């Protein structure tokens, strides 16, 4: 199973709606508002990394209210 984390900066006026919309995207396991340099932390899981990254780009980064994102790919150190 592949896992990615998405750090997002969002327009505060869209934050609540964004949390609801992001949670509906297939593969999203959680979406939380956070403090610090980013406004939202999103986790996605799926069997194919390329598909996860594509979905993150097309279905999350493009949502109204998302200013920018940074995607982190989880790696297994075993």
PyMOL Python script that loads the backbone (N, CA, C, O; Angstrom):
from pymol import cmd

cmd.read_pdbstr("""\
ATOM      1  N   UNK A   1       0.850  -1.184   0.000  1.00  0.00           N
ATOM      2  CA  UNK A   1       0.000   0.000   0.000  1.00  0.00           C
ATOM      3  C   UNK A   1       0.889   1.239   0.000  1.00  0.00           C
ATOM      4  O   UNK A   1       1.808   1.354   0.811  1.00  0.00           O
ATOM      5  N   UNK A   2       0.613   2.153  -0.904  1.00  0.00           N
ATOM      6  CA  UNK A   2       1.354   3.408  -1.003  1.00  0.00           C
ATOM      7  C   UNK A   2       0.646   4.473  -0.169  1.00  0.00           C
ATOM      8  O   UNK A   2      -0.582   4.479  -0.075  1.00  0.00           O
ATOM      9  N   UNK A   3       1.416   5.366   0.431  1.00  0.00           N
ATOM     10  CA  UNK A   3       0.858   6.435   1.254  1.00  0.00           C
ATOM     11  C   UNK A   3       1.518   7.751   0.861  1.00  0.00           C
ATOM     12  O   UNK A   3       2.737   7.824   0.704  1.00  0.00           O
ATOM     13  N   UNK A   4       0.697   8.794   0.704  1.00  0.00           N
ATOM     14  CA  UNK A   4       1.232  10.130   0.514  1.00  0.00           C
ATOM     15  C   UNK A   4       0.556  11.063   1.512  1.00  0.00           C
ATOM     16  O   UNK A   4      -0.570  10.827   1.949  1.00  0.00           O
ATOM     17  N   UNK A   5       1.271  12.121   1.858  1.00  0.00           N
ATOM     18  CA  UNK A   5       0.735  13.179   2.708  1.00  0.00           C
ATOM     19  C   UNK A   5       0.784  14.464   1.906  1.00  0.00           C
ATOM     20  O   UNK A   5       1.764  14.744   1.215  1.00  0.00           O
ATOM     21  N   UNK A   6      -0.267  15.232   2.004  1.00  0.00           N
ATOM     22  CA  UNK A   6      -0.342  16.493   1.289  1.00  0.00           C
ATOM     23  C   UNK A   6      -0.472  17.612   2.315  1.00  0.00           C
ATOM     24  O   UNK A   6      -1.375  17.611   3.151  1.00  0.00           O
ATOM     25  N   UNK A   7       0.447  18.560   2.232  1.00  0.00           N
ATOM     26  CA  UNK A   7       0.396  19.758   3.055  1.00  0.00           C
ATOM     27  C   UNK A   7      -0.180  20.856   2.184  1.00  0.00           C
ATOM     28  O   UNK A   7       0.324  21.101   1.088  1.00  0.00           O
ATOM     29  N   UNK A   8      -1.234  21.525   2.652  1.00  0.00           N
ATOM     30  CA  UNK A   8      -1.899  22.528   1.825  1.00  0.00           C
ATOM     31  C   UNK A   8      -2.007  23.860   2.545  1.00  0.00           C
ATOM     32  O   UNK A   8      -2.255  23.928   3.749  1.00  0.00           O
ATOM     33  N   UNK A   9      -1.812  24.912   1.769  1.00  0.00           N
ATOM     34  CA  UNK A   9      -2.110  26.263   2.218  1.00  0.00           C
ATOM     35  C   UNK A   9      -3.438  26.608   1.566  1.00  0.00           C
ATOM     36  O   UNK A   9      -3.614  26.450   0.358  1.00  0.00           O
ATOM     37  N   UNK A  10      -4.369  27.084   2.386  1.00  0.00           N
ATOM     38  CA  UNK A  10      -5.721  27.324   1.873  1.00  0.00           C
ATOM     39  C   UNK A  10      -6.202  28.725   2.233  1.00  0.00           C
ATOM     40  O   UNK A  10      -5.709  29.363   3.163  1.00  0.00           O
ATOM     41  N   UNK A  11      -7.181  29.174   1.462  1.00  0.00           N
ATOM     42  CA  UNK A  11      -7.872  30.422   1.756  1.00  0.00           C
ATOM     43  C   UNK A  11      -8.778  30.139   2.956  1.00  0.00           C
ATOM     44  O   UNK A  11      -9.632  29.255   2.898  1.00  0.00           O
ATOM     45  N   UNK A  12      -8.590  30.884   4.031  1.00  0.00           N
ATOM     46  CA  UNK A  12      -9.323  30.620   5.279  1.00  0.00           C
ATOM     47  C   UNK A  12     -10.837  30.625   5.086  1.00  0.00           C
ATOM     48  O   UNK A  12     -11.542  29.912   5.802  1.00  0.00           O
ATOM     49  N   UNK A  13     -11.347  31.392   4.157  1.00  0.00           N
ATOM     50  CA  UNK A  13     -12.797  31.457   3.956  1.00  0.00           C
ATOM     51  C   UNK A  13     -13.352  30.168   3.340  1.00  0.00           C
ATOM     52  O   UNK A  13     -14.564  29.953   3.341  1.00  0.00           O
ATOM     53  N   UNK A  14     -12.469  29.313   2.815  1.00  0.00           N
ATOM     54  CA  UNK A  14     -12.888  28.051   2.206  1.00  0.00           C
ATOM     55  C   UNK A  14     -12.531  26.827   3.067  1.00  0.00           C
ATOM     56  O   UNK A  14     -12.830  25.699   2.675  1.00  0.00           O
ATOM     57  N   UNK A  15     -11.916  27.027   4.199  1.00  0.00           N
ATOM     58  CA  UNK A  15     -11.342  25.920   4.979  1.00  0.00           C
ATOM     59  C   UNK A  15     -12.362  24.831   5.319  1.00  0.00           C
ATOM     60  O   UNK A  15     -12.097  23.650   5.094  1.00  0.00           O
ATOM     61  N   UNK A  16     -13.499  25.204   5.846  1.00  0.00           N
ATOM     62  CA  UNK A  16     -14.487  24.195   6.267  1.00  0.00           C
ATOM     63  C   UNK A  16     -15.014  23.404   5.074  1.00  0.00           C
ATOM     64  O   UNK A  16     -15.112  22.178   5.137  1.00  0.00           O
ATOM     65  N   UNK A  17     -15.350  24.087   4.003  1.00  0.00           N
ATOM     66  CA  UNK A  17     -15.839  23.422   2.801  1.00  0.00           C
ATOM     67  C   UNK A  17     -14.765  22.533   2.202  1.00  0.00           C
ATOM     68  O   UNK A  17     -15.058  21.431   1.739  1.00  0.00           O
ATOM     69  N   UNK A  18     -13.521  23.002   2.208  1.00  0.00           N
ATOM     70  CA  UNK A  18     -12.423  22.206   1.674  1.00  0.00           C
ATOM     71  C   UNK A  18     -12.256  20.901   2.438  1.00  0.00           C
ATOM     72  O   UNK A  18     -12.059  19.851   1.826  1.00  0.00           O
ATOM     73  N   UNK A  19     -12.330  20.948   3.761  1.00  0.00           N
ATOM     74  CA  UNK A  19     -12.212  19.719   4.556  1.00  0.00           C
ATOM     75  C   UNK A  19     -13.279  18.710   4.144  1.00  0.00           C
ATOM     76  O   UNK A  19     -12.996  17.519   4.015  1.00  0.00           O
ATOM     77  N   UNK A  20     -14.495  19.186   3.941  1.00  0.00           N
ATOM     78  CA  UNK A  20     -15.588  18.298   3.534  1.00  0.00           C
ATOM     79  C   UNK A  20     -15.334  17.721   2.141  1.00  0.00           C
ATOM     80  O   UNK A  20     -15.522  16.525   1.919  1.00  0.00           O
ATOM     81  N   UNK A  21     -14.908  18.564   1.209  1.00  0.00           N
ATOM     82  CA  UNK A  21     -14.698  18.116  -0.176  1.00  0.00           C
ATOM     83  C   UNK A  21     -13.500  17.184  -0.302  1.00  0.00           C
ATOM     84  O   UNK A  21     -13.550  16.204  -1.045  1.00  0.00           O
ATOM     85  N   UNK A  22     -12.439  17.482   0.410  1.00  0.00           N
ATOM     86  CA  UNK A  22     -11.243  16.633   0.362  1.00  0.00           C
ATOM     87  C   UNK A  22     -11.564  15.250   0.919  1.00  0.00           C
ATOM     88  O   UNK A  22     -11.098  14.244   0.383  1.00  0.00           O
ATOM     89  N   UNK A  23     -12.344  15.190   1.977  1.00  0.00           N
ATOM     90  CA  UNK A  23     -12.691  13.907   2.596  1.00  0.00           C
ATOM     91  C   UNK A  23     -13.461  13.004   1.639  1.00  0.00           C
ATOM     92  O   UNK A  23     -13.466  11.787   1.822  1.00  0.00           O
ATOM     93  N   UNK A  24     -14.109  13.567   0.629  1.00  0.00           N
ATOM     94  CA  UNK A  24     -14.891  12.792  -0.341  1.00  0.00           C
ATOM     95  C   UNK A  24     -14.039  12.192  -1.452  1.00  0.00           C
ATOM     96  O   UNK A  24     -14.511  11.327  -2.189  1.00  0.00           O
ATOM     97  N   UNK A  25     -12.792  12.635  -1.585  1.00  0.00           N
ATOM     98  CA  UNK A  25     -11.924  12.145  -2.658  1.00  0.00           C
ATOM     99  C   UNK A  25     -11.504  10.710  -2.358  1.00  0.00           C
ATOM    100  O   UNK A  25     -11.054  10.407  -1.253  1.00  0.00           O
ATOM    101  N   UNK A  26     -11.651   9.839  -3.336  1.00  0.00           N
ATOM    102  CA  UNK A  26     -11.284   8.437  -3.171  1.00  0.00           C
ATOM    103  C   UNK A  26      -9.809   8.318  -2.772  1.00  0.00           C
ATOM    104  O   UNK A  26      -8.943   8.931  -3.395  1.00  0.00           O
ATOM    105  N   UNK A  27      -9.532   7.534  -1.740  1.00  0.00           N
ATOM    106  CA  UNK A  27      -8.171   7.318  -1.278  1.00  0.00           C
ATOM    107  C   UNK A  27      -7.779   8.172  -0.090  1.00  0.00           C
ATOM    108  O   UNK A  27      -6.792   7.875   0.582  1.00  0.00           O
ATOM    109  N   UNK A  28      -8.532   9.229   0.185  1.00  0.00           N
ATOM    110  CA  UNK A  28      -8.220  10.089   1.327  1.00  0.00           C
ATOM    111  C   UNK A  28      -8.591   9.348   2.605  1.00  0.00           C
ATOM    112  O   UNK A  28      -9.730   8.913   2.773  1.00  0.00           O
ATOM    113  N   UNK A  29      -7.618   9.206   3.506  1.00  0.00           N
ATOM    114  CA  UNK A  29      -7.875   8.525   4.777  1.00  0.00           C
ATOM    115  C   UNK A  29      -8.144   9.515   5.903  1.00  0.00           C
ATOM    116  O   UNK A  29      -8.850   9.190   6.857  1.00  0.00           O
ATOM    117  N   UNK A  30      -7.588  10.718   5.801  1.00  0.00           N
ATOM    118  CA  UNK A  30      -7.947  11.785   6.728  1.00  0.00           C
ATOM    119  C   UNK A  30      -7.554  13.134   6.153  1.00  0.00           C
ATOM    120  O   UNK A  30      -6.669  13.243   5.305  1.00  0.00           O
ATOM    121  N   UNK A  31      -8.239  14.150   6.639  1.00  0.00           N
ATOM    122  CA  UNK A  31      -7.924  15.538   6.309  1.00  0.00           C
ATOM    123  C   UNK A  31      -8.180  16.353   7.569  1.00  0.00           C
ATOM    124  O   UNK A  31      -9.279  16.328   8.124  1.00  0.00           O
ATOM    125  N   UNK A  32      -7.159  17.073   8.011  1.00  0.00           N
ATOM    126  CA  UNK A  32      -7.256  17.856   9.250  1.00  0.00           C
ATOM    127  C   UNK A  32      -6.774  19.273   9.013  1.00  0.00           C
ATOM    128  O   UNK A  32      -5.825  19.500   8.263  1.00  0.00           O
ATOM    129  N   UNK A  33      -7.429  20.221   9.654  1.00  0.00           N
ATOM    130  CA  UNK A  33      -6.899  21.574   9.723  1.00  0.00           C
ATOM    131  C   UNK A  33      -5.762  21.528  10.743  1.00  0.00           C
ATOM    132  O   UNK A  33      -5.878  20.879  11.782  1.00  0.00           O
ATOM    133  N   UNK A  34      -4.669  22.217  10.442  1.00  0.00           N
ATOM    134  CA  UNK A  34      -3.502  22.215  11.324  1.00  0.00           C
ATOM    135  C   UNK A  34      -2.962  23.628  11.480  1.00  0.00           C
ATOM    136  O   UNK A  34      -3.316  24.532  10.724  1.00  0.00           O
ATOM    137  N   UNK A  35      -2.097  23.803  12.478  1.00  0.00           N
ATOM    138  CA  UNK A  35      -1.429  25.085  12.677  1.00  0.00           C
ATOM    139  C   UNK A  35      -0.009  24.996  12.148  1.00  0.00           C
ATOM    140  O   UNK A  35       0.508  23.903  11.920  1.00  0.00           O
ATOM    141  N   UNK A  36       0.612  26.132  11.957  1.00  0.00           N
ATOM    142  CA  UNK A  36       1.990  26.156  11.477  1.00  0.00           C
ATOM    143  C   UNK A  36       2.061  26.741  10.078  1.00  0.00           C
ATOM    144  O   UNK A  36       1.241  27.578   9.700  1.00  0.00           O
ATOM    145  N   UNK A  37       3.040  26.298   9.322  1.00  0.00           N
ATOM    146  CA  UNK A  37       3.277  26.823   7.985  1.00  0.00           C
ATOM    147  C   UNK A  37       2.241  26.404   6.957  1.00  0.00           C
ATOM    148  O   UNK A  37       2.154  27.007   5.887  1.00  0.00           O
ATOM    149  N   UNK A  38       1.462  25.392   7.260  1.00  0.00           N
ATOM    150  CA  UNK A  38       0.403  24.911   6.370  1.00  0.00           C
ATOM    151  C   UNK A  38      -0.916  24.932   7.122  1.00  0.00           C
ATOM    152  O   UNK A  38      -0.944  24.976   8.352  1.00  0.00           O
ATOM    153  N   UNK A  39      -2.000  24.901   6.374  1.00  0.00           N
ATOM    154  CA  UNK A  39      -3.334  24.992   6.980  1.00  0.00           C
ATOM    155  C   UNK A  39      -4.059  23.659   7.053  1.00  0.00           C
ATOM    156  O   UNK A  39      -4.991  23.496   7.839  1.00  0.00           O
ATOM    157  N   UNK A  40      -3.626  22.696   6.225  1.00  0.00           N
ATOM    158  CA  UNK A  40      -4.324  21.421   6.150  1.00  0.00           C
ATOM    159  C   UNK A  40      -3.334  20.292   5.912  1.00  0.00           C
ATOM    160  O   UNK A  40      -2.373  20.437   5.157  1.00  0.00           O
ATOM    161  N   UNK A  41      -3.585  19.168   6.566  1.00  0.00           N
ATOM    162  CA  UNK A  41      -2.802  17.944   6.371  1.00  0.00           C
ATOM    163  C   UNK A  41      -3.756  16.868   5.865  1.00  0.00           C
ATOM    164  O   UNK A  41      -4.789  16.590   6.475  1.00  0.00           O
ATOM    165  N   UNK A  42      -3.385  16.272   4.736  1.00  0.00           N
ATOM    166  CA  UNK A  42      -4.232  15.263   4.092  1.00  0.00           C
ATOM    167  C   UNK A  42      -3.412  13.995   3.901  1.00  0.00           C
ATOM    168  O   UNK A  42      -2.252  14.061   3.495  1.00  0.00           O
ATOM    169  N   UNK A  43      -3.999  12.853   4.188  1.00  0.00           N
ATOM    170  CA  UNK A  43      -3.350  11.566   3.956  1.00  0.00           C
ATOM    171  C   UNK A  43      -4.147  10.802   2.907  1.00  0.00           C
ATOM    172  O   UNK A  43      -5.377  10.775   2.939  1.00  0.00           O
ATOM    173  N   UNK A  44      -3.422  10.179   1.974  1.00  0.00           N
ATOM    174  CA  UNK A  44      -4.055   9.339   0.957  1.00  0.00           C
ATOM    175  C   UNK A  44      -3.343   8.000   0.904  1.00  0.00           C
ATOM    176  O   UNK A  44      -2.127   7.928   1.083  1.00  0.00           O
ATOM    177  N   UNK A  45      -4.103   6.939   0.657  1.00  0.00           N
ATOM    178  CA  UNK A  45      -3.543   5.598   0.516  1.00  0.00           C
ATOM    179  C   UNK A  45      -4.116   4.932  -0.723  1.00  0.00           C
ATOM    180  O   UNK A  45      -5.261   5.173  -1.105  1.00  0.00           O
ATOM    181  N   UNK A  46      -3.295   4.083  -1.346  1.00  0.00           N
ATOM    182  CA  UNK A  46      -3.749   3.326  -2.494  1.00  0.00           C
ATOM    183  C   UNK A  46      -2.664   2.384  -2.966  1.00  0.00           C
ATOM    184  O   UNK A  46      -1.518   2.491  -2.531  1.00  0.00           O
ATOM    185  N   UNK A  47      -3.010   1.460  -3.853  1.00  0.00           N
ATOM    186  CA  UNK A  47      -2.054   0.452  -4.297  1.00  0.00           C
ATOM    187  C   UNK A  47      -1.054   0.960  -5.337  1.00  0.00           C
ATOM    188  O   UNK A  47      -0.048   0.299  -5.596  1.00  0.00           O
ATOM    189  N   UNK A  48      -1.318   2.129  -5.937  1.00  0.00           N
ATOM    190  CA  UNK A  48      -0.487   2.606  -7.034  1.00  0.00           C
ATOM    191  C   UNK A  48      -0.069   4.052  -6.794  1.00  0.00           C
ATOM    192  O   UNK A  48      -0.919   4.940  -6.729  1.00  0.00           O
ATOM    193  N   UNK A  49       1.229   4.293  -6.662  1.00  0.00           N
ATOM    194  CA  UNK A  49       1.739   5.626  -6.361  1.00  0.00           C
ATOM    195  C   UNK A  49       1.409   6.627  -7.464  1.00  0.00           C
ATOM    196  O   UNK A  49       1.008   7.753  -7.170  1.00  0.00           O
ATOM    197  N   UNK A  50       1.568   6.244  -8.707  1.00  0.00           N
ATOM    198  CA  UNK A  50       1.293   7.163  -9.820  1.00  0.00           C
ATOM    199  C   UNK A  50      -0.163   7.625  -9.798  1.00  0.00           C
ATOM    200  O   UNK A  50      -0.443   8.802 -10.028  1.00  0.00           O
ATOM    201  N   UNK A  51      -1.081   6.716  -9.525  1.00  0.00           N
ATOM    202  CA  UNK A  51      -2.496   7.079  -9.477  1.00  0.00           C
ATOM    203  C   UNK A  51      -2.790   7.998  -8.296  1.00  0.00           C
ATOM    204  O   UNK A  51      -3.581   8.934  -8.414  1.00  0.00           O
ATOM    205  N   UNK A  52      -2.151   7.730  -7.157  1.00  0.00           N
ATOM    206  CA  UNK A  52      -2.330   8.609  -5.998  1.00  0.00           C
ATOM    207  C   UNK A  52      -1.859  10.023  -6.308  1.00  0.00           C
ATOM    208  O   UNK A  52      -2.557  10.994  -6.017  1.00  0.00           O
ATOM    209  N   UNK A  53      -0.682  10.133  -6.896  1.00  0.00           N
ATOM    210  CA  UNK A  53      -0.134  11.446  -7.216  1.00  0.00           C
ATOM    211  C   UNK A  53      -1.002  12.172  -8.245  1.00  0.00           C
ATOM    212  O   UNK A  53      -1.208  13.382  -8.146  1.00  0.00           O
ATOM    213  N   UNK A  54      -1.503  11.440  -9.218  1.00  0.00           N
ATOM    214  CA  UNK A  54      -2.375  12.037 -10.221  1.00  0.00           C
ATOM    215  C   UNK A  54      -3.668  12.545  -9.590  1.00  0.00           C
ATOM    216  O   UNK A  54      -4.122  13.650  -9.887  1.00  0.00           O
ATOM    217  N   UNK A  55      -4.252  11.732  -8.720  1.00  0.00           N
ATOM    218  CA  UNK A  55      -5.492  12.120  -8.048  1.00  0.00           C
ATOM    219  C   UNK A  55      -5.259  13.334  -7.152  1.00  0.00           C
ATOM    220  O   UNK A  55      -6.102  14.229  -7.086  1.00  0.00           O
ATOM    221  N   UNK A  56      -4.119  13.368  -6.464  1.00  0.00           N
ATOM    222  CA  UNK A  56      -3.794  14.510  -5.617  1.00  0.00           C
ATOM    223  C   UNK A  56      -3.695  15.781  -6.452  1.00  0.00           C
ATOM    224  O   UNK A  56      -4.196  16.834  -6.056  1.00  0.00           O
ATOM    225  N   UNK A  57      -3.053  15.676  -7.598  1.00  0.00           N
ATOM    226  CA  UNK A  57      -2.888  16.833  -8.472  1.00  0.00           C
ATOM    227  C   UNK A  57      -4.217  17.280  -9.073  1.00  0.00           C
ATOM    228  O   UNK A  57      -4.541  18.467  -9.052  1.00  0.00           O
ATOM    229  N   UNK A  58      -4.978  16.345  -9.600  1.00  0.00           N
ATOM    230  CA  UNK A  58      -6.204  16.686 -10.314  1.00  0.00           C
ATOM    231  C   UNK A  58      -7.377  17.015  -9.398  1.00  0.00           C
ATOM    232  O   UNK A  58      -8.127  17.957  -9.653  1.00  0.00           O
ATOM    233  N   UNK A  59      -7.532  16.231  -8.323  1.00  0.00           N
ATOM    234  CA  UNK A  59      -8.746  16.353  -7.516  1.00  0.00           C
ATOM    235  C   UNK A  59      -8.576  17.143  -6.229  1.00  0.00           C
ATOM    236  O   UNK A  59      -9.568  17.585  -5.651  1.00  0.00           O
ATOM    237  N   UNK A  60      -7.362  17.331  -5.770  1.00  0.00           N
ATOM    238  CA  UNK A  60      -7.174  18.093  -4.536  1.00  0.00           C
ATOM    239  C   UNK A  60      -6.546  19.455  -4.827  1.00  0.00           C
ATOM    240  O   UNK A  60      -7.077  20.481  -4.402  1.00  0.00           O
ATOM    241  N   UNK A  61      -5.440  19.475  -5.535  1.00  0.00           N
ATOM    242  CA  UNK A  61      -4.760  20.743  -5.815  1.00  0.00           C
ATOM    243  C   UNK A  61      -5.641  21.715  -6.590  1.00  0.00           C
ATOM    244  O   UNK A  61      -5.471  22.929  -6.484  1.00  0.00           O
ATOM    245  N   UNK A  62      -6.570  21.192  -7.359  1.00  0.00           N
ATOM    246  CA  UNK A  62      -7.426  22.033  -8.179  1.00  0.00           C
ATOM    247  C   UNK A  62      -8.680  22.555  -7.495  1.00  0.00           C
ATOM    248  O   UNK A  62      -9.440  23.312  -8.100  1.00  0.00           O
ATOM    249  N   UNK A  63      -8.910  22.169  -6.251  1.00  0.00           N
ATOM    250  CA  UNK A  63     -10.110  22.621  -5.555  1.00  0.00           C
ATOM    251  C   UNK A  63     -10.056  24.125  -5.282  1.00  0.00           C
ATOM    252  O   UNK A  63      -9.000  24.677  -4.973  1.00  0.00           O
ATOM    253  N   UNK A  64     -11.211  24.771  -5.401  1.00  0.00           N
ATOM    254  CA  UNK A  64     -11.284  26.192  -5.113  1.00  0.00           C
ATOM    255  C   UNK A  64     -10.926  26.432  -3.649  1.00  0.00           C
ATOM    256  O   UNK A  64     -11.477  25.793  -2.753  1.00  0.00           O
ATOM    257  N   UNK A  65     -10.012  27.344  -3.419  1.00  0.00           N
ATOM    258  CA  UNK A  65      -9.585  27.669  -2.066  1.00  0.00           C
ATOM    259  C   UNK A  65      -8.218  27.106  -1.719  1.00  0.00           C
ATOM    260  O   UNK A  65      -7.612  27.526  -0.734  1.00  0.00           O
ATOM    261  N   UNK A  66      -7.720  26.161  -2.512  1.00  0.00           N
ATOM    262  CA  UNK A  66      -6.369  25.633  -2.298  1.00  0.00           C
ATOM    263  C   UNK A  66      -5.393  26.618  -2.936  1.00  0.00           C
ATOM    264  O   UNK A  66      -5.446  26.857  -4.142  1.00  0.00           O
ATOM    265  N   UNK A  67      -4.503  27.189  -2.126  1.00  0.00           N
ATOM    266  CA  UNK A  67      -3.512  28.136  -2.649  1.00  0.00           C
ATOM    267  C   UNK A  67      -2.282  27.403  -3.175  1.00  0.00           C
ATOM    268  O   UNK A  67      -1.781  27.712  -4.256  1.00  0.00           O
ATOM    269  N   UNK A  68      -1.798  26.429  -2.402  1.00  0.00           N
ATOM    270  CA  UNK A  68      -0.629  25.652  -2.815  1.00  0.00           C
ATOM    271  C   UNK A  68      -0.593  24.352  -2.026  1.00  0.00           C
ATOM    272  O   UNK A  68      -1.208  24.227  -0.967  1.00  0.00           O
ATOM    273  N   UNK A  69       0.153  23.377  -2.576  1.00  0.00           N
ATOM    274  CA  UNK A  69       0.308  22.095  -1.887  1.00  0.00           C
ATOM    275  C   UNK A  69       1.750  21.632  -1.980  1.00  0.00           C
ATOM    276  O   UNK A  69       2.500  22.024  -2.874  1.00  0.00           O
ATOM    277  N   UNK A  70       2.107  20.795  -1.037  1.00  0.00           N
ATOM    278  CA  UNK A  70       3.387  20.076  -1.075  1.00  0.00           C
ATOM    279  C   UNK A  70       3.060  18.623  -0.773  1.00  0.00           C
ATOM    280  O   UNK A  70       2.403  18.323   0.224  1.00  0.00           O
ATOM    281  N   UNK A  71       3.518  17.725  -1.632  1.00  0.00           N
ATOM    282  CA  UNK A  71       3.206  16.310  -1.478  1.00  0.00           C
ATOM    283  C   UNK A  71       4.427  15.563  -0.969  1.00  0.00           C
ATOM    284  O   UNK A  71       5.526  15.706  -1.505  1.00  0.00           O
ATOM    285  N   UNK A  72       4.225  14.767   0.070  1.00  0.00           N
ATOM    286  CA  UNK A  72       5.273  13.961   0.670  1.00  0.00           C
ATOM    287  C   UNK A  72       4.932  12.495   0.438  1.00  0.00           C
ATOM    288  O   UNK A  72       3.811  12.064   0.707  1.00  0.00           O
ATOM    289  N   UNK A  73       5.892  11.737  -0.057  1.00  0.00           N
ATOM    290  CA  UNK A  73       5.691  10.305  -0.299  1.00  0.00           C
ATOM    291  C   UNK A  73       6.291   9.531   0.862  1.00  0.00           C
ATOM    292  O   UNK A  73       7.478   9.663   1.157  1.00  0.00           O
ATOM    293  N   UNK A  74       5.470   8.725   1.519  1.00  0.00           N
ATOM    294  CA  UNK A  74       5.961   7.896   2.618  1.00  0.00           C
ATOM    295  C   UNK A  74       6.819   6.775   2.053  1.00  0.00           C
ATOM    296  O   UNK A  74       6.475   6.167   1.039  1.00  0.00           O
ATOM    297  N   UNK A  75       7.941   6.505   2.720  1.00  0.00           N
ATOM    298  CA  UNK A  75       8.815   5.419   2.283  1.00  0.00           C
ATOM    299  C   UNK A  75       8.953   4.392   3.389  1.00  0.00           C
ATOM    300  O   UNK A  75       8.913   4.726   4.573  1.00  0.00           O
ATOM    301  N   UNK A  76       9.112   3.154   2.996  1.00  0.00           N
ATOM    302  CA  UNK A  76       9.280   2.061   3.941  1.00  0.00           C
ATOM    303  C   UNK A  76      10.787   1.807   4.107  1.00  0.00           C
ATOM    304  O   UNK A  76      11.471   1.519   3.124  1.00  0.00           O
ATOM    305  N   UNK A  77      11.294   1.908   5.298  1.00  0.00           N
ATOM    306  CA  UNK A  77      12.720   1.754   5.542  1.00  0.00           C
ATOM    307  C   UNK A  77      13.129   0.342   5.916  1.00  0.00           C
ATOM    308  O   UNK A  77      14.274   0.110   6.301  1.00  0.00           O
ATOM    309  N   UNK A  78      12.205  -0.607   5.806  1.00  0.00           N
ATOM    310  CA  UNK A  78      12.539  -2.000   6.132  1.00  0.00           C
ATOM    311  C   UNK A  78      13.483  -2.595   5.121  1.00  0.00           C
ATOM    312  O   UNK A  78      13.866  -3.758   5.244  1.00  0.00           O
TER     313      UNK A  78
END
""", "prot")
cmd.dss("prot")
cmd.show_as("cartoon", "prot")
cmd.util.cbc("prot")
cmd.orient("prot")
